[in-house]
Amino acid sequence: MEATSTRVRQGTPIPPVVAARWALWTFVIVNLVVVEGLFLTAGTGKNGVLTVAKFFGLHAAVLMLFQLLLVARLPWLDRRIGMDRLTVWHRWVGFTLLWTLLTHAVLVVLGYAKLSSTSMTKTFFALAGVPASLLGMLAAAIVVVVAAVSARQVRRRLRYETWHGLHLLLYLALGLAFSHQLQETTTFSSSAFAMAYWWVLWLFAFGALVTGRILMPLWRNAYHRFEVVAVVPESDDVVSVHVTGRHLDRLPARAGQFCIWRFPGHNHWWLANPFSLSAAPDGRTLRLTAKAAGSTSAGLRGLPVGSRAFVEGPYGAFTSLHRTRPGALLIAGGVGITPVRSLLEEEQGGDVVVLYRVRSEHDAVLVDEVRALVADRGGQLHLLTGRRGEGTPPFEPDGLRALVPDIAERDVYVCGPPTMTSAVLGALRELGVPQRQVHAERFGLA
């Protein structure tokens, strides 16, 4: 397990998140430069329209490969940027890919229609009879379907399992796109360098995905053999599950992170939930604390002791790795207290303030543990009760300044419902808290 410390990192001129972003952008820019060079040196198409179509096709391939890296859950990126931010980027790159692919497809049909002086409809069906073109058409069709079901209005109406199942079709689309490019000699094998470049890039992207999403979770679960050792009700609708395993001291988990949990035999294998670690990893056990918000989390109370657990992760950048200041302000809403509570166990000094927002004290999950940890560290806990819309909003700039006058001099960690998190982040901007001192994570499988 990595050493944990809340001390400000010394000798690191570039914050970890900035270094990771620069690494990603460097990767993208270098590959775009290479692709531009390949486009310019591979020769023109059979007419001007097909030349432009090739330009969009090459860039669509780069976008696909970048998509794979964003969802590969590579630990180095995930711990510095966070799965939530990578997922947002994945979404926007996905819609950019959609329009790039559609532009490429329309231009290909238009270019060949001009070449043969026939209608675009006849040209489309003629191209569908060519294996290389058909593979590209099928890949584009899958991307269109996945993009349609990922639109917010449609996504809200679908069960997560349905959406996720359709989303997995993207891997089929990637395979079809690779086969399509492999057969397009003008783009894949225009030169020995071009062929080597594309093979290396595809293998690297697919290798990162398979390693991060399949091989690493399978190896960790085979090695650690996670098992439920206790199920503790915390309130009427909140339960904590304690999980042990072999050599947990070698699991690279930090306070503030989360895992994706499956409990075979308790639910179907495809049902999984991201739950934060509600206690700092101690090398012997892991603890999650969940509120009954769905069928999976609601059923955890009946989980038998001795059950096997399948754990993916740990994931997340909501850790002390990003500390920049001696003082800390931890803001939690509802069950968002779980990663905050685990961070408190790492806190060694007393310069910590916790703001815990709940409807009533009865709803304050783990409040006794939080109160004891804050007291041991000589910090302050403000339990902010009340329903949304009642009284003065506690997270307006004036309210935060009144509770924490030196807020701009602290690292601020925020975890809670989306509405609360957005309100807090907006207030922090108005208060002039530097962005590098603000740490928030909004994770979800979708």
C-alpha positions in Angstrom: 0.0 0.0 0.0 1.2 3.5 -0.8 2.4 5.6 2.1 -0.2 8.1 3.0 0.4 11.6 4.3 -1.5 14.8 4.3 1.6 17.0 4.4 2.1 19.3 1.5 4.1 17.7 -1.1 7.6 19.2 -1.4 9.9 19.3 -4.4 7.1 18.8 -6.9 6.9 21.9 -9.0 4.0 20.6 -11.1 0.8 19.4 -9.4 0.0 15.7 -10.3 -3.2 16.6 -12.1 -1.4 19.2 -14.3 1.3 16.7 -15.1 -1.3 14.1 -16.2 -3.2 16.5 -18.3 0.0 17.6 -20.0 0.9 14.0 -20.7 -2.5 13.4 -22.3 -2.5 16.5 -24.4 1.1 15.7 -25.5 0.0 12.3 -26.5 -2.9 13.7 -28.6 -0.9 16.5 -30.2 2.1 14.2 -31.1 -0.3 11.7 -32.8 -2.2 14.5 -34.6 1.1 15.8 -36.0 2.0 12.3 -37.1 -1.4 11.8 -38.7 -1.2 15.1 -40.5 2.2 14.1 -41.9 0.8 10.8 -43.1 -2.1 12.5 -44.7 0.2 14.9 -46.6 2.6 12.3 -47.7 0.2 9.5 -48.6 -1.1 11.2 -51.7 -4.5 12.6 -52.7 -7.7 10.6 -53.2 -9.3 10.0 -56.5 -10.9 13.4 -56.3 -11.0 16.4 -54.0 -14.0 15.2 -52.0 -12.4 11.8 -51.3 -9.2 13.5 -50.2 -11.1 15.5 -47.6 -12.9 12.2 -46.6 -9.6 10.6 -46.0 -8.6 13.5 -43.8 -11.6 13.0 -41.6 -11.2 9.2 -41.5 -7.6 9.5 -40.2 -8.7 11.8 -37.4 -11.6 9.6 -36.6 -9.1 6.7 -36.0 -7.1 8.9 -33.6 -10.2 9.9 -31.7 -11.2 6.2 -31.3 -7.8 5.3 -29.9 -8.0 8.3 -27.5 -11.4 7.1 -26.4 -9.9 3.7 -25.4 -7.2 5.4 -23.3 -9.8 7.5 -21.5 -11.8 4.5 -20.3 -8.9 2.1 -19.8 -8.7 3.0 -16.1 -5.0 3.3 -16.1 -3.9 3.9 -12.5 -1.4 6.6 -13.2 -4.1 8.7 -15.0 -7.0 7.8 -12.7 -5.2 8.8 -9.5 -4.2 12.2 -10.9 -7.2 13.2 -13.0 -10.0 11.0 -11.6 -12.5 8.7 -13.3 -15.2 11.3 -13.2 -13.2 13.8 -15.2 -11.9 11.2 -17.6 -15.5 10.0 -18.1 -16.6 13.6 -19.0 -13.8 13.8 -21.5 -14.8 10.4 -22.9 -18.3 11.7 -23.4 -17.3 14.8 -25.3 -14.7 13.0 -27.4 -17.4 10.5 -28.2 -19.7 13.1 -29.7 -16.8 14.6 -31.5 -16.0 11.2 -32.9 -19.7 10.8 -34.0 -19.6 13.9 -36.1 -16.2 13.1 -37.5 -17.3 9.7 -38.6 -20.5 10.9 -40.1 -18.6 13.6 -42.0 -16.2 11.0 -43.3 -19.0 8.6 -44.3 -21.0 11.3 -46.1 -17.9 12.6 -48.0 -16.9 9.1 -49.1 -20.4 8.4 -50.6 -20.4 11.9 -52.1 -16.9 11.5 -53.5 -17.7 8.2 -55.2 -21.0 9.5 -56.4 -19.2 12.3 -58.2 -16.6 9.9 -59.5 -19.2 7.6 -61.1 -21.8 10.3 -61.9 -24.5 8.4 -60.0 -26.8 9.3 -57.2 -25.6 9.1 -53.6 -28.3 6.4 -52.8 -27.0 4.1 -55.6 -23.4 4.8 -54.6 -24.2 4.0 -50.9 -25.6 0.5 -51.8 -22.7 -0.1 -54.2 -20.2 0.6 -51.5 -22.1 -1.6 -49.1 -21.2 -4.5 -51.3 -17.5 -3.8 -50.8 -16.1 -5.6 -47.7 -13.8 -2.7 -46.6 -16.6 -0.1 -46.9 -19.2 -2.4 -45.3 -17.0 -2.8 -42.2 -16.8 1.0 -41.9 -20.5 1.4 -42.4 -21.3 -1.1 -39.6 -18.8 0.6 -37.3 -20.3 4.0 -38.0 -23.9 2.7 -37.5 -23.0 1.3 -34.0 -21.4 4.6 -33.0 -24.6 6.4 -34.1 -26.8 4.0 -32.0 -24.6 4.3 -28.9 -24.5 8.1 -29.2 -28.3 8.2 -29.5 -28.9 6.2 -26.4 -26.2 8.3 -24.6 -28.1 11.5 -25.1 -29.2 12.8 -21.7 -32.9 12.7 -22.6 -32.7 9.1 -23.7 -30.2 8.0 -21.1 -32.5 9.1 -18.2 -35.2 6.7 -19.4 -33.0 3.6 -19.7 -31.9 1.3 -16.9 -28.2 1.4 -16.4 -27.9 -2.3 -17.3 -29.6 -1.6 -20.7 -27.5 1.4 -21.4 -24.3 -0.4 -20.4 -25.1 -3.4 -22.6 -25.6 -1.2 -25.6 -22.5 0.8 -24.8 -20.4 -2.4 -24.9 -21.2 -2.5 -28.6 -18.6 0.2 -29.0 -15.9 -2.4 -28.6 -17.4 -4.2 -31.6 -17.4 -0.9 -33.5 -13.7 -0.5 -32.7 -12.9 -3.9 -34.0 -14.8 -3.2 -37.2 -13.1 0.2 -37.6 -9.7 -1.5 -37.2 -10.6 -4.1 -39.9 -11.9 -1.3 -42.1 -8.7 0.7 -41.8 -6.6 -2.4 -42.3 -8.1 -3.0 -45.7 -7.8 0.7 -46.7 -4.3 0.5 -48.2 -4.2 4.3 -48.8 -4.3 5.1 -45.1 -2.9 2.0 -43.3 -0.1 0.8 -45.5 0.9 3.8 -47.6 4.4 3.3 -46.3 6.4 1.1 -44.0 6.3 3.8 -41.3 2.5 4.3 -41.7 1.9 0.6 -41.2 4.2 0.4 -38.2 2.7 3.5 -36.7 -0.9 2.3 -36.9 -0.1 -1.2 -35.6 1.8 0.2 -32.6 -1.0 2.7 -31.8 -3.8 0.2 -32.1 -2.0 -2.4 -30.1 -1.1 0.2 -27.4 -4.6 1.4 -27.1 -6.2 -2.1 -27.0 -3.5 -3.3 -24.7 -4.2 -0.5 -22.2 -7.9 -1.2 -22.3 -7.6 -5.0 -21.9 -5.0 -4.6 -19.1 -6.9 -1.9 -17.1 -10.4 -3.2 -17.5 -9.9 -7.0 -17.6 -6.5 -8.4 -16.7 -5.7 -6.2 -13.7 -9.1 -6.7 -12.0 -8.9 -10.5 -12.6 -5.4 -10.7 -11.3 -6.1 -8.6 -8.2 -9.2 -10.6 -7.3 -7.3 -13.9 -7.8 -4.4 -12.6 -5.7 -6.3 -11.0 -2.8 -9.4 -13.2 -2.6 -11.8 -10.6 -1.2 -14.3 -11.9 1.3 -17.0 -10.3 3.4 -16.2 -10.5 7.1 -18.9 -8.2 8.6 -22.1 -6.4 7.7 -23.0 -3.6 10.1 -26.3 -1.6 9.9 -25.5 2.1 10.5 -29.1 3.3 10.3 -32.5 2.3 8.9 -31.2 2.7 5.3 -27.4 2.7 5.6 -25.1 -0.3 6.0 -21.4 -0.8 6.2 -19.7 -3.9 4.7 -16.3 -4.9 5.8 -14.2 -6.9 3.4 -10.9 -8.7 4.0 -8.4 -10.6 1.8 -4.9 -11.8 1.4 -2.0 -9.4 1.3 -4.2 -6.3 1.5 -1.2 -4.3 2.5 -0.1 -4.6 -1.1 -3.3 -3.2 -2.6 -2.5 0.3 -3.7 -5.6 1.9 -2.0 -5.7 5.3 -0.4 -8.2 7.1 1.8 -10.8 9.0 -0.4 -10.8 6.5 -3.2 -13.6 4.2 -4.3 -14.0 0.7 -5.7 -16.5 -0.9 -8.0 -18.0 -3.7 -6.0 -19.8 -6.9 -7.1 -21.0 -9.6 -4.7 -21.4 -12.9 -6.7 -24.5 -14.8 -5.5 -26.0 -11.6 -4.1 -26.8 -10.1 -7.4 -26.3 -10.7 -11.1 -22.7 -10.4 -12.2 -23.3 -7.4 -14.3 -24.8 -5.4 -11.4 -22.0 -3.3 -9.8 -21.9 -0.1 -7.8 -19.1 2.4 -7.1 -18.8 2.8 -3.3 -16.2 4.9 -1.6 -13.9 3.5 1.1 -15.5 4.8 4.3 -12.4 4.0 6.3 -8.7 4.5 5.5 -7.2 1.2 4.2 -5.2 -0.4 7.0 -3.7 -3.4 5.1 -6.2 -5.8 6.7 -9.7 -4.8 5.8 -11.6 -2.5 3.4 -14.9 -0.9 4.4 -17.7 0.5 2.2 -20.8 2.3 3.6 -23.8 2.5 1.3 -27.3 4.0 1.4 -30.2 2.1 0.1 -30.6 3.9 -3.2 -31.1 1.0 -5.6 -31.6 -2.8 -5.7 -27.9 -3.6 -5.3 -27.2 -1.2 -2.4 -30.5 -1.9 -0.7 -29.8 -5.6 -0.6 -26.4 -5.3 1.1 -27.9 -5.6 4.5 -28.7 -9.2 3.8 -25.2 -10.0 2.5 -24.0 -13.2 4.2 -20.7 -13.1 6.0 -18.2 -15.2 4.1 -19.5 -14.1 0.7 -16.9 -13.6 -2.0 -16.5 -10.1 -3.3 -15.3 -9.0 -6.7 -13.5 -5.6 -6.4 -12.4 -3.4 -9.2 -10.1 -0.6 -8.3 -9.2 1.3 -6.2 -10.0 4.4 -8.3 -10.2 8.1 -7.9 -8.2 11.3 -7.4 -10.0 12.4 -4.2 -6.9 11.8 -2.1 -4.2 13.5 -0.2 -1.9 13.1 -3.2 -3.2 16.5 -4.3 -2.7 18.5 -1.1 -1.1 21.8 -1.6 -1.8 23.6 1.7 -1.3 22.8 5.4 -5.0 23.4 6.3 -7.9 21.5 4.9 -11.7 22.0 4.6 -13.7 18.9 4.0 -17.3 19.4 2.8 -19.7 16.5 2.6 -23.4 16.0 1.8 -25.3 13.0 2.8 -23.5 9.7 2.2 -20.8 11.7 0.6 -19.3 11.7 4.1 -17.8 8.3 3.4 -14.6 9.4 1.5 -14.3 12.5 3.8 -14.4 10.2 6.9 -11.6 8.1 5.4 -9.5 11.2 4.6 -9.9 12.3 8.2 -8.0 9.2 9.4 -5.0 10.4 7.3 -5.2 13.9 8.8 -2.4 14.3 11.3 -2.6 18.0 12.2 -5.5 19.9 13.8 -6.0 22.4 11.0 -9.0 20.7 9.6 -12.6 21.8 9.3 -15.5 19.6 8.3 -18.8 20.8 7.0 -21.4 18.0 6.9 -24.7 18.8 5.3 -27.8 16.6 6.1 -31.5 17.0 6.3 -31.5 16.2 10.0 -29.0 14.8 12.6 -30.8 11.5 12.3 -29.6 11.4 8.6 -26.0 12.1 9.5 -24.3 8.8 8.6 -21.2 7.9 10.6 -21.5 11.3 12.5 -20.2 9.8 15.7 -17.1 8.5 14.0 -16.5 11.8 12.2 -17.0 13.7 15.5 -14.5 11.5 17.3 -11.9 11.8 14.5 -12.3 15.6 14.3 -12.0 15.9 18.1 -8.8 13.7 18.2 -7.2 16.0 15.6 -8.3 19.2 17.3 -10.4 20.2 14.3 -13.9 21.6 13.9 -17.1 19.9 12.8 -20.1 21.9 11.6 -23.2 19.8 11.2 -25.5 21.8 8.8 -29.0 20.5 9.0 -32.1 21.4 7.1 -33.9 20.6 3.8 -32.9 22.3 0.6 -34.8 25.5 0.1 -35.3 26.0 3.8 -33.6 29.0 5.5 -30.3 30.5 4.2 -28.4 28.2 1.9 -25.3 27.2 3.8 -23.0 27.0 0.8 -23.4 30.5 -0.5 -20.1 32.5 -0.5 -21.0 34.6 2.6 -22.1 31.5 4.5 -18.8 29.6 3.7 -16.7 32.7 4.6 -18.5 33.0 7.9 -17.9 29.4 8.8 -14.3 29.2 7.5 -12.8 32.8 7.3 -9.5 31.5 5.9 -11.1 29.3 3.3 -8.9 30.7 0.5 -5.8 29.4 2.4 -7.0 25.8 2.6 -7.3 22.8 0.4 -11.0 22.1 -0.1 -12.4 18.6 -0.7 -16.1 18.4 -1.8 -18.2 15.2 -2.0 -22.0 15.1 -2.1 -25.0 15.2 -4.4 -24.5 16.9 -7.8 -26.6 19.9 -6.9 -24.7 20.6 -3.7 -21.3 20.0 -5.3 -22.1 22.4 -8.1 -23.2 25.1 -5.6 -20.1 24.7 -3.5 -17.8 24.8 -6.5 -19.5 28.0 -7.7 -19.2 29.6 -4.3 -15.5 28.7 -4.1 -14.9 30.4 -7.4 -16.6 33.6 -6.1 -14.5 33.4 -2.9 -11.3 33.3 -5.0 -10.1 29.8 -3.8 -7.4 28.8 -6.4 -8.5 25.9 -8.6 -5.5 23.9 -7.6 -6.7 23.8 -4.0 -10.2 22.5 -4.9 -10.7 18.8 -5.1 -14.1 17.3 -6.0 -15.1 14.0 -7.5 -18.4 13.0 -8.9 -18.2 9.4 -9.9 -20.7 7.0 -11.5 -20.6 4.1 -13.8 -22.6 6.0 -16.5 
